[in-house]
Amino acid sequence: MQWQKSSFSGVEGPNCLELAHHKGRILLRESETPGDVLALAPGRLRALMHHCGRPIQRSDDELVVPI
C-alpha cells in the first residue's frame, strides 16, 4: 500500500497526515503514530471534511473555525 503525504506537512520529522486507498476505503494516519489508522468510505470522509470546515458556535457568541 502506498501512503501519500499531505501537501501541508512540513519536511522535517514525522508531523503529517497521510492518506492511502485500500479496498474501497480511504485510510488516514498521523505519521507519528502510523499504527493508528482511520478507515472511511469516501462519502464518510467527505462528510467529516465538511463538518470540520464548519464554524463552531460557542456559548459566548464567539465563532471558531477549525483548521
mmCIF file of the N, C-alpha and C atoms, coordinates in Angstrom:
data_MODEL
# 
_entry.id   MODEL 
# 
loop_
_atom_site.group_PDB 
_atom_site.id 
_atom_site.type_symbol 
_atom_site.label_atom_id 
_atom_site.label_alt_id 
_atom_site.label_comp_id 
_atom_site.label_asym_id 
_atom_site.label_entity_id 
_atom_site.label_seq_id 
_atom_site.pdbx_PDB_ins_code 
_atom_site.Cartn_x 
_atom_site.Cartn_y 
_atom_site.Cartn_z 
_atom_site.occupancy 
_atom_site.B_iso_or_equiv 
_atom_site.pdbx_formal_charge 
_atom_site.auth_seq_id 
_atom_site.auth_comp_id 
_atom_site.auth_asym_id 
_atom_site.auth_atom_id 
_atom_site.pdbx_PDB_model_num 
ATOM 1   N N  . MET A 1 1  ? 0.854   -1.163 0.000  1.00 0.00 ? 1  MET A N  1 
ATOM 2   C CA . MET A 1 1  ? 0.000   0.000  0.000  1.00 0.00 ? 1  MET A CA 1 
ATOM 3   C C  . MET A 1 1  ? 0.906   1.235  0.000  1.00 0.00 ? 1  MET A C  1 
ATOM 4   N N  . GLN A 1 2  ? 0.544   2.220  -0.801 1.00 0.00 ? 2  GLN A N  1 
ATOM 5   C CA . GLN A 1 2  ? 1.324   3.445  -0.888 1.00 0.00 ? 2  GLN A CA 1 
ATOM 6   C C  . GLN A 1 2  ? 0.594   4.583  -0.175 1.00 0.00 ? 2  GLN A C  1 
ATOM 7   N N  . TRP A 1 3  ? 1.265   5.204  0.793  1.00 0.00 ? 3  TRP A N  1 
ATOM 8   C CA . TRP A 1 3  ? 0.718   6.329  1.544  1.00 0.00 ? 3  TRP A CA 1 
ATOM 9   C C  . TRP A 1 3  ? 1.143   7.625  0.889  1.00 0.00 ? 3  TRP A C  1 
ATOM 10  N N  . GLN A 1 4  ? 0.244   8.592  0.855  1.00 0.00 ? 4  GLN A N  1 
ATOM 11  C CA . GLN A 1 4  ? 0.528   9.911  0.284  1.00 0.00 ? 4  GLN A CA 1 
ATOM 12  C C  . GLN A 1 4  ? 0.554   10.930 1.418  1.00 0.00 ? 4  GLN A C  1 
ATOM 13  N N  . LYS A 1 5  ? 1.622   11.699 1.459  1.00 0.00 ? 5  LYS A N  1 
ATOM 14  C CA . LYS A 1 5  ? 1.802   12.710 2.494  1.00 0.00 ? 5  LYS A CA 1 
ATOM 15  C C  . LYS A 1 5  ? 1.035   13.980 2.134  1.00 0.00 ? 5  LYS A C  1 
ATOM 16  N N  . SER A 1 6  ? 0.436   14.610 3.116  1.00 0.00 ? 6  SER A N  1 
ATOM 17  C CA . SER A 1 6  ? -0.289  15.851 2.896  1.00 0.00 ? 6  SER A CA 1 
ATOM 18  C C  . SER A 1 6  ? 0.647   16.940 2.394  1.00 0.00 ? 6  SER A C  1 
ATOM 19  N N  . SER A 1 7  ? 0.162   17.757 1.461  1.00 0.00 ? 7  SER A N  1 
ATOM 20  C CA . SER A 1 7  ? 0.981   18.856 0.939  1.00 0.00 ? 7  SER A CA 1 
ATOM 21  C C  . SER A 1 7  ? 1.169   19.958 1.977  1.00 0.00 ? 7  SER A C  1 
ATOM 22  N N  . PHE A 1 8  ? 0.385   19.954 3.045  1.00 0.00 ? 8  PHE A N  1 
ATOM 23  C CA . PHE A 1 8  ? 0.522   20.939 4.112  1.00 0.00 ? 8  PHE A CA 1 
ATOM 24  C C  . PHE A 1 8  ? 1.542   20.522 5.158  1.00 0.00 ? 8  PHE A C  1 
ATOM 25  N N  . SER A 1 9  ? 2.089   19.326 5.028  1.00 0.00 ? 9  SER A N  1 
ATOM 26  C CA . SER A 1 9  ? 3.035   18.820 6.016  1.00 0.00 ? 9  SER A CA 1 
ATOM 27  C C  . SER A 1 9  ? 4.410   19.442 5.817  1.00 0.00 ? 9  SER A C  1 
ATOM 28  N N  . GLY A 1 10 ? 5.124   19.563 6.910  1.00 0.00 ? 10 GLY A N  1 
ATOM 29  C CA . GLY A 1 10 ? 6.491   20.068 6.844  1.00 0.00 ? 10 GLY A CA 1 
ATOM 30  C C  . GLY A 1 10 ? 7.439   18.997 6.345  1.00 0.00 ? 10 GLY A C  1 
ATOM 31  N N  . VAL A 1 11 ? 8.648   19.400 6.032  1.00 0.00 ? 11 VAL A N  1 
ATOM 32  C CA . VAL A 1 11 ? 9.644   18.449 5.533  1.00 0.00 ? 11 VAL A CA 1 
ATOM 33  C C  . VAL A 1 11 ? 10.472  17.844 6.655  1.00 0.00 ? 11 VAL A C  1 
ATOM 34  N N  . GLU A 1 12 ? 10.404  18.427 7.841  1.00 0.00 ? 12 GLU A N  1 
ATOM 35  C CA . GLU A 1 12 ? 11.199  17.947 8.965  1.00 0.00 ? 12 GLU A CA 1 
ATOM 36  C C  . GLU A 1 12 ? 10.380  17.051 9.889  1.00 0.00 ? 12 GLU A C  1 
ATOM 37  N N  . GLY A 1 13 ? 10.835  15.835 10.059 1.00 0.00 ? 13 GLY A N  1 
ATOM 38  C CA . GLY A 1 13 ? 10.221  14.944 11.023 1.00 0.00 ? 13 GLY A CA 1 
ATOM 39  C C  . GLY A 1 13 ? 8.853   14.415 10.636 1.00 0.00 ? 13 GLY A C  1 
ATOM 40  N N  . PRO A 1 14 ? 8.355   13.506 11.476 1.00 0.00 ? 14 PRO A N  1 
ATOM 41  C CA . PRO A 1 14 ? 7.063   12.878 11.217 1.00 0.00 ? 14 PRO A CA 1 
ATOM 42  C C  . PRO A 1 14 ? 5.902   13.714 11.767 1.00 0.00 ? 14 PRO A C  1 
ATOM 43  N N  . ASN A 1 15 ? 5.534   14.760 11.072 1.00 0.00 ? 15 ASN A N  1 
ATOM 44  C CA . ASN A 1 15 ? 4.467   15.638 11.566 1.00 0.00 ? 15 ASN A CA 1 
ATOM 45  C C  . ASN A 1 15 ? 3.413   15.852 10.492 1.00 0.00 ? 15 ASN A C  1 
ATOM 46  N N  . CYS A 1 16 ? 2.918   14.764 9.939  1.00 0.00 ? 16 CYS A N  1 
ATOM 47  C CA . CYS A 1 16 ? 1.999   14.961 8.828  1.00 0.00 ? 16 CYS A CA 1 
ATOM 48  C C  . CYS A 1 16 ? 0.857   13.948 8.830  1.00 0.00 ? 16 CYS A C  1 
ATOM 49  N N  . LEU A 1 17 ? -0.145  14.300 8.087  1.00 0.00 ? 17 LEU A N  1 
ATOM 50  C CA . LEU A 1 17 ? -1.275  13.422 7.826  1.00 0.00 ? 17 LEU A CA 1 
ATOM 51  C C  . LEU A 1 17 ? -0.988  12.689 6.524  1.00 0.00 ? 17 LEU A C  1 
ATOM 52  N N  . GLU A 1 18 ? -1.232  11.400 6.516  1.00 0.00 ? 18 GLU A N  1 
ATOM 53  C CA . GLU A 1 18 ? -1.004  10.585 5.331  1.00 0.00 ? 18 GLU A CA 1 
ATOM 54  C C  . GLU A 1 18 ? -2.299  9.897  4.924  1.00 0.00 ? 18 GLU A C  1 
ATOM 55  N N  . LEU A 1 19 ? -2.475  9.719  3.628  1.00 0.00 ? 19 LEU A N  1 
ATOM 56  C CA . LEU A 1 19 ? -3.674  9.084  3.066  1.00 0.00 ? 19 LEU A CA 1 
ATOM 57  C C  . LEU A 1 19 ? -3.276  7.916  2.180  1.00 0.00 ? 19 LEU A C  1 
ATOM 58  N N  . ALA A 1 20 ? -4.143  6.930  2.146  1.00 0.00 ? 20 ALA A N  1 
ATOM 59  C CA . ALA A 1 20 ? -3.973  5.799  1.233  1.00 0.00 ? 20 ALA A CA 1 
ATOM 60  C C  . ALA A 1 20 ? -5.360  5.300  0.841  1.00 0.00 ? 20 ALA A C  1 
ATOM 61  N N  . HIS A 1 21 ? -5.424  4.537  -0.239 1.00 0.00 ? 21 HIS A N  1 
ATOM 62  C CA . HIS A 1 21 ? -6.674  3.949  -0.704 1.00 0.00 ? 21 HIS A CA 1 
ATOM 63  C C  . HIS A 1 21 ? -6.504  2.435  -0.667 1.00 0.00 ? 21 HIS A C  1 
ATOM 64  N N  . HIS A 1 22 ? -7.464  1.757  -0.030 1.00 0.00 ? 22 HIS A N  1 
ATOM 65  C CA . HIS A 1 22 ? -7.368  0.296  0.090  1.00 0.00 ? 22 HIS A CA 1 
ATOM 66  C C  . HIS A 1 22 ? -8.761  -0.307 0.163  1.00 0.00 ? 22 HIS A C  1 
ATOM 67  N N  . LYS A 1 23 ? -9.070  -1.181 -0.767 1.00 0.00 ? 23 LYS A N  1 
ATOM 68  C CA . LYS A 1 23 ? -10.339 -1.914 -0.794 1.00 0.00 ? 23 LYS A CA 1 
ATOM 69  C C  . LYS A 1 23 ? -11.564 -0.999 -0.677 1.00 0.00 ? 23 LYS A C  1 
ATOM 70  N N  . GLY A 1 24 ? -11.563 0.093  -1.435 1.00 0.00 ? 24 GLY A N  1 
ATOM 71  C CA . GLY A 1 24 ? -12.706 0.995  -1.448 1.00 0.00 ? 24 GLY A CA 1 
ATOM 72  C C  . GLY A 1 24 ? -12.792 1.951  -0.275 1.00 0.00 ? 24 GLY A C  1 
ATOM 73  N N  . ARG A 1 25 ? -11.813 1.936  0.591  1.00 0.00 ? 25 ARG A N  1 
ATOM 74  C CA . ARG A 1 25 ? -11.780 2.816  1.763  1.00 0.00 ? 25 ARG A CA 1 
ATOM 75  C C  . ARG A 1 25 ? -10.637 3.810  1.621  1.00 0.00 ? 25 ARG A C  1 
ATOM 76  N N  . ILE A 1 26 ? -10.807 4.975  2.243  1.00 0.00 ? 26 ILE A N  1 
ATOM 77  C CA . ILE A 1 26 ? -9.742  5.950  2.354  1.00 0.00 ? 26 ILE A CA 1 
ATOM 78  C C  . ILE A 1 26 ? -9.159  5.783  3.748  1.00 0.00 ? 26 ILE A C  1 
ATOM 79  N N  . LEU A 1 27 ? -7.855  5.591  3.818  1.00 0.00 ? 27 LEU A N  1 
ATOM 80  C CA . LEU A 1 27 ? -7.178  5.393  5.089  1.00 0.00 ? 27 LEU A CA 1 
ATOM 81  C C  . LEU A 1 27 ? -6.443  6.672  5.470  1.00 0.00 ? 27 LEU A C  1 
ATOM 82  N N  . LEU A 1 28 ? -6.545  7.055  6.723  1.00 0.00 ? 28 LEU A N  1 
ATOM 83  C CA . LEU A 1 28 ? -5.881  8.243  7.256  1.00 0.00 ? 28 LEU A CA 1 
ATOM 84  C C  . LEU A 1 28 ? -5.016  7.821  8.426  1.00 0.00 ? 28 LEU A C  1 
ATOM 85  N N  . ARG A 1 29 ? -3.832  8.411  8.512  1.00 0.00 ? 29 ARG A N  1 
ATOM 86  C CA . ARG A 1 29 ? -2.991  8.164  9.683  1.00 0.00 ? 29 ARG A CA 1 
ATOM 87  C C  . ARG A 1 29 ? -2.092  9.369  9.933  1.00 0.00 ? 29 ARG A C  1 
ATOM 88  N N  . GLU A 1 30 ? -1.687  9.511  11.165 1.00 0.00 ? 30 GLU A N  1 
ATOM 89  C CA . GLU A 1 30 ? -0.718  10.526 11.573 1.00 0.00 ? 30 GLU A CA 1 
ATOM 90  C C  . GLU A 1 30 ? 0.646   9.859  11.495 1.00 0.00 ? 30 GLU A C  1 
ATOM 91  N N  . SER A 1 31 ? 1.606   10.511 10.862 1.00 0.00 ? 31 SER A N  1 
ATOM 92  C CA . SER A 1 31 ? 2.904   9.871  10.655 1.00 0.00 ? 31 SER A CA 1 
ATOM 93  C C  . SER A 1 31 ? 3.630   9.563  11.964 1.00 0.00 ? 31 SER A C  1 
ATOM 94  N N  . GLU A 1 32 ? 3.313   10.278 13.041 1.00 0.00 ? 32 GLU A N  1 
ATOM 95  C CA . GLU A 1 32 ? 3.952   9.995  14.330 1.00 0.00 ? 32 GLU A CA 1 
ATOM 96  C C  . GLU A 1 32 ? 3.445   8.693  14.940 1.00 0.00 ? 32 GLU A C  1 
ATOM 97  N N  . THR A 1 33 ? 2.229   8.275  14.572 1.00 0.00 ? 33 THR A N  1 
ATOM 98  C CA . THR A 1 33 ? 1.653   7.024  15.079 1.00 0.00 ? 33 THR A CA 1 
ATOM 99  C C  . THR A 1 33 ? 1.075   6.236  13.903 1.00 0.00 ? 33 THR A C  1 
ATOM 100 N N  . PRO A 1 34 ? 1.946   5.694  13.047 1.00 0.00 ? 34 PRO A N  1 
ATOM 101 C CA . PRO A 1 34 ? 1.469   5.042  11.825 1.00 0.00 ? 34 PRO A CA 1 
ATOM 102 C C  . PRO A 1 34 ? 0.643   3.785  12.044 1.00 0.00 ? 34 PRO A C  1 
ATOM 103 N N  . GLY A 1 35 ? 0.655   3.235  13.248 1.00 0.00 ? 35 GLY A N  1 
ATOM 104 C CA . GLY A 1 35 ? -0.147  2.052  13.526 1.00 0.00 ? 35 GLY A CA 1 
ATOM 105 C C  . GLY A 1 35 ? -1.620  2.359  13.760 1.00 0.00 ? 35 GLY A C  1 
ATOM 106 N N  . ASP A 1 36 ? -1.920  3.610  14.038 1.00 0.00 ? 36 ASP A N  1 
ATOM 107 C CA . ASP A 1 36 ? -3.307  4.028  14.261 1.00 0.00 ? 36 ASP A CA 1 
ATOM 108 C C  . ASP A 1 36 ? -3.876  4.544  12.949 1.00 0.00 ? 36 ASP A C  1 
ATOM 109 N N  . VAL A 1 37 ? -4.777  3.790  12.358 1.00 0.00 ? 37 VAL A N  1 
ATOM 110 C CA . VAL A 1 37 ? -5.314  4.115  11.034 1.00 0.00 ? 37 VAL A CA 1 
ATOM 111 C C  . VAL A 1 37 ? -6.830  4.247  11.117 1.00 0.00 ? 37 VAL A C  1 
ATOM 112 N N  . LEU A 1 38 ? -7.339  5.312  10.535 1.00 0.00 ? 38 LEU A N  1 
ATOM 113 C CA . LEU A 1 38 ? -8.773  5.536  10.424 1.00 0.00 ? 38 LEU A CA 1 
ATOM 114 C C  . LEU A 1 38 ? -9.189  5.168  9.009  1.00 0.00 ? 38 LEU A C  1 
ATOM 115 N N  . ALA A 1 39 ? -10.108 4.219  8.852  1.00 0.00 ? 39 ALA A N  1 
ATOM 116 C CA . ALA A 1 39 ? -10.583 3.774  7.543  1.00 0.00 ? 39 ALA A CA 1 
ATOM 117 C C  . ALA A 1 39 ? -12.001 4.275  7.328  1.00 0.00 ? 39 ALA A C  1 
ATOM 118 N N  . LEU A 1 40 ? -12.198 5.038  6.254  1.00 0.00 ? 40 LEU A N  1 
ATOM 119 C CA . LEU A 1 40 ? -13.505 5.624  5.964  1.00 0.00 ? 40 LEU A CA 1 
ATOM 120 C C  . LEU A 1 40 ? -13.920 5.357  4.528  1.00 0.00 ? 40 LEU A C  1 
ATOM 121 N N  . ALA A 1 41 ? -15.218 5.183  4.328  1.00 0.00 ? 41 ALA A N  1 
ATOM 122 C CA . ALA A 1 41 ? -15.751 5.163  2.967  1.00 0.00 ? 41 ALA A CA 1 
ATOM 123 C C  . ALA A 1 41 ? -15.604 6.582  2.417  1.00 0.00 ? 41 ALA A C  1 
ATOM 124 N N  . PRO A 1 42 ? -15.412 6.753  1.116  1.00 0.00 ? 42 PRO A N  1 
ATOM 125 C CA . PRO A 1 42 ? -15.231 8.096  0.552  1.00 0.00 ? 42 PRO A CA 1 
ATOM 126 C C  . PRO A 1 42 ? -16.321 9.084  0.951  1.00 0.00 ? 42 PRO A C  1 
ATOM 127 N N  . GLY A 1 43 ? -17.585 8.663  0.991  1.00 0.00 ? 43 GLY A N  1 
ATOM 128 C CA . GLY A 1 43 ? -18.668 9.552  1.383  1.00 0.00 ? 43 GLY A CA 1 
ATOM 129 C C  . GLY A 1 43 ? -18.560 10.002 2.829  1.00 0.00 ? 43 GLY A C  1 
ATOM 130 N N  . ARG A 1 44 ? -18.097 9.105  3.695  1.00 0.00 ? 44 ARG A N  1 
ATOM 131 C CA . ARG A 1 44 ? -17.914 9.441  5.110  1.00 0.00 ? 44 ARG A CA 1 
ATOM 132 C C  . ARG A 1 44 ? -16.768 10.436 5.282  1.00 0.00 ? 44 ARG A C  1 
ATOM 133 N N  . LEU A 1 45 ? -15.719 10.283 4.484  1.00 0.00 ? 45 LEU A N  1 
ATOM 134 C CA . LEU A 1 45 ? -14.611 11.231 4.551  1.00 0.00 ? 45 LEU A CA 1 
ATOM 135 C C  . LEU A 1 45 ? -15.066 12.616 4.108  1.00 0.00 ? 45 LEU A C  1 
ATOM 136 N N  . ARG A 1 46 ? -15.859 12.682 3.038  1.00 0.00 ? 46 ARG A N  1 
ATOM 137 C CA . ARG A 1 46 ? -16.403 13.975 2.596  1.00 0.00 ? 46 ARG A CA 1 
ATOM 138 C C  . ARG A 1 46 ? -17.230 14.619 3.707  1.00 0.00 ? 46 ARG A C  1 
ATOM 139 N N  . ALA A 1 47 ? -18.060 13.823 4.390  1.00 0.00 ? 47 ALA A N  1 
ATOM 140 C CA . ALA A 1 47 ? -18.885 14.346 5.483  1.00 0.00 ? 47 ALA A CA 1 
ATOM 141 C C  . ALA A 1 47 ? -18.008 14.849 6.630  1.00 0.00 ? 47 ALA A C  1 
ATOM 142 N N  . LEU A 1 48 ? -16.951 14.115 6.968  1.00 0.00 ? 48 LEU A N  1 
ATOM 143 C CA . LEU A 1 48 ? -16.034 14.531 8.026  1.00 0.00 ? 48 LEU A CA 1 
ATOM 144 C C  . LEU A 1 48 ? -15.351 15.844 7.660  1.00 0.00 ? 48 LEU A C  1 
ATOM 145 N N  . MET A 1 49 ? -14.878 15.960 6.426  1.00 0.00 ? 49 MET A N  1 
ATOM 146 C CA . MET A 1 49 ? -14.204 17.181 5.986  1.00 0.00 ? 49 MET A CA 1 
ATOM 147 C C  . MET A 1 49 ? -15.177 18.362 5.968  1.00 0.00 ? 49 MET A C  1 
ATOM 148 N N  . HIS A 1 50 ? -16.402 18.111 5.549  1.00 0.00 ? 50 HIS A N  1 
ATOM 149 C CA . HIS A 1 50 ? -17.413 19.167 5.546  1.00 0.00 ? 50 HIS A CA 1 
ATOM 150 C C  . HIS A 1 50 ? -17.685 19.638 6.972  1.00 0.00 ? 50 HIS A C  1 
ATOM 151 N N  . HIS A 1 51 ? -17.831 18.686 7.883  1.00 0.00 ? 51 HIS A N  1 
ATOM 152 C CA . HIS A 1 51 ? -18.105 19.020 9.280  1.00 0.00 ? 51 HIS A CA 1 
ATOM 153 C C  . HIS A 1 51 ? -16.936 19.784 9.907  1.00 0.00 ? 51 HIS A C  1 
ATOM 154 N N  . CYS A 1 52 ? -15.711 19.358 9.642  1.00 0.00 ? 52 CYS A N  1 
ATOM 155 C CA . CYS A 1 52 ? -14.527 20.011 10.234 1.00 0.00 ? 52 CYS A CA 1 
ATOM 156 C C  . CYS A 1 52 ? -14.324 21.418 9.688  1.00 0.00 ? 52 CYS A C  1 
ATOM 157 N N  . GLY A 1 53 ? -14.836 21.708 8.522  1.00 0.00 ? 53 GLY A N  1 
ATOM 158 C CA . GLY A 1 53 ? -14.676 23.020 7.932  1.00 0.00 ? 53 GLY A CA 1 
ATOM 159 C C  . GLY A 1 53 ? -15.722 24.026 8.367  1.00 0.00 ? 53 GLY A C  1 
ATOM 160 N N  . ARG A 1 54 ? -16.732 23.584 9.122  1.00 0.00 ? 54 ARG A N  1 
ATOM 161 C CA . ARG A 1 54 ? -17.804 24.489 9.570  1.00 0.00 ? 54 ARG A CA 1 
ATOM 162 C C  . ARG A 1 54 ? -17.389 25.257 10.813 1.00 0.00 ? 54 ARG A C  1 
ATOM 163 N N  . PRO A 1 55 ? -17.794 26.519 10.917 1.00 0.00 ? 55 PRO A N  1 
ATOM 164 C CA . PRO A 1 55 ? -17.535 27.267 12.154 1.00 0.00 ? 55 PRO A CA 1 
ATOM 165 C C  . PRO A 1 55 ? -18.288 26.637 13.321 1.00 0.00 ? 55 PRO A C  1 
ATOM 166 N N  . ILE A 1 56 ? -17.688 26.718 14.485 1.00 0.00 ? 56 ILE A N  1 
ATOM 167 C CA . ILE A 1 56 ? -18.312 26.196 15.701 1.00 0.00 ? 56 ILE A CA 1 
ATOM 168 C C  . ILE A 1 56 ? -18.793 27.390 16.521 1.00 0.00 ? 56 ILE A C  1 
ATOM 169 N N  . GLN A 1 57 ? -20.053 27.390 16.878 1.00 0.00 ? 57 GLN A N  1 
ATOM 170 C CA . GLN A 1 57 ? -20.623 28.476 17.685 1.00 0.00 ? 57 GLN A CA 1 
ATOM 171 C C  . GLN A 1 57 ? -20.451 28.131 19.160 1.00 0.00 ? 57 GLN A C  1 
ATOM 172 N N  . ARG A 1 58 ? -19.757 28.987 19.891 1.00 0.00 ? 58 ARG A N  1 
ATOM 173 C CA . ARG A 1 58 ? -19.607 28.788 21.327 1.00 0.00 ? 58 ARG A CA 1 
ATOM 174 C C  . ARG A 1 58 ? -20.703 29.537 22.063 1.00 0.00 ? 58 ARG A C  1 
ATOM 175 N N  . SER A 1 59 ? -20.879 29.199 23.309 1.00 0.00 ? 59 SER A N  1 
ATOM 176 C CA . SER A 1 59 ? -21.967 29.820 24.088 1.00 0.00 ? 59 SER A CA 1 
ATOM 177 C C  . SER A 1 59 ? -21.785 31.308 24.304 1.00 0.00 ? 59 SER A C  1 
ATOM 178 N N  . ASP A 1 60 ? -20.547 31.804 24.243 1.00 0.00 ? 60 ASP A N  1 
ATOM 179 C CA . ASP A 1 60 ? -20.296 33.232 24.438 1.00 0.00 ? 60 ASP A CA 1 
ATOM 180 C C  . ASP A 1 60 ? -20.351 34.001 23.122 1.00 0.00 ? 60 ASP A C  1 
ATOM 181 N N  . ASP A 1 61 ? -20.996 33.410 22.086 1.00 0.00 ? 61 ASP A N  1 
ATOM 182 C CA . ASP A 1 61 ? -21.167 34.000 20.766 1.00 0.00 ? 61 ASP A CA 1 
ATOM 183 C C  . ASP A 1 61 ? -19.863 34.181 19.988 1.00 0.00 ? 61 ASP A C  1 
ATOM 184 N N  . GLU A 1 62 ? -18.835 33.509 20.409 1.00 0.00 ? 62 GLU A N  1 
ATOM 185 C CA . GLU A 1 62 ? -17.555 33.528 19.687 1.00 0.00 ? 62 GLU A CA 1 
ATOM 186 C C  . GLU A 1 62 ? -17.579 32.436 18.633 1.00 0.00 ? 62 GLU A C  1 
ATOM 187 N N  . LEU A 1 63 ? -17.186 32.755 17.418 1.00 0.00 ? 63 LEU A N  1 
ATOM 188 C CA . LEU A 1 63 ? -17.103 31.759 16.355 1.00 0.00 ? 63 LEU A CA 1 
ATOM 189 C C  . LEU A 1 63 ? -15.688 31.224 16.271 1.00 0.00 ? 63 LEU A C  1 
ATOM 190 N N  . VAL A 1 64 ? -15.570 29.922 16.155 1.00 0.00 ? 64 VAL A N  1 
ATOM 191 C CA . VAL A 1 64 ? -14.273 29.276 15.999 1.00 0.00 ? 64 VAL A CA 1 
ATOM 192 C C  . VAL A 1 64 ? -14.333 28.449 14.729 1.00 0.00 ? 64 VAL A C  1 
ATOM 193 N N  . VAL A 1 65 ? -13.360 28.627 13.854 1.00 0.00 ? 65 VAL A N  1 
ATOM 194 C CA . VAL A 1 65 ? -13.299 27.845 12.621 1.00 0.00 ? 65 VAL A CA 1 
ATOM 195 C C  . VAL A 1 65 ? -12.148 26.860 12.751 1.00 0.00 ? 65 VAL A C  1 
ATOM 196 N N  . PRO A 1 66 ? -12.425 25.561 12.731 1.00 0.00 ? 66 PRO A N  1 
ATOM 197 C CA . PRO A 1 66 ? -11.356 24.574 12.822 1.00 0.00 ? 66 PRO A CA 1 
ATOM 198 C C  . PRO A 1 66 ? -10.418 24.655 11.622 1.00 0.00 ? 66 PRO A C  1 
ATOM 199 N N  . ILE A 1 67 ? -9.161  24.385 11.861 1.00 0.00 ? 67 ILE A N  1 
ATOM 200 C CA . ILE A 1 67 ? -8.163  24.385 10.777 1.00 0.00 ? 67 ILE A CA 1 
ATOM 201 C C  . ILE A 1 67 ? -7.859  22.975 10.374 1.00 0.00 ? 67 ILE A C  1 
# 
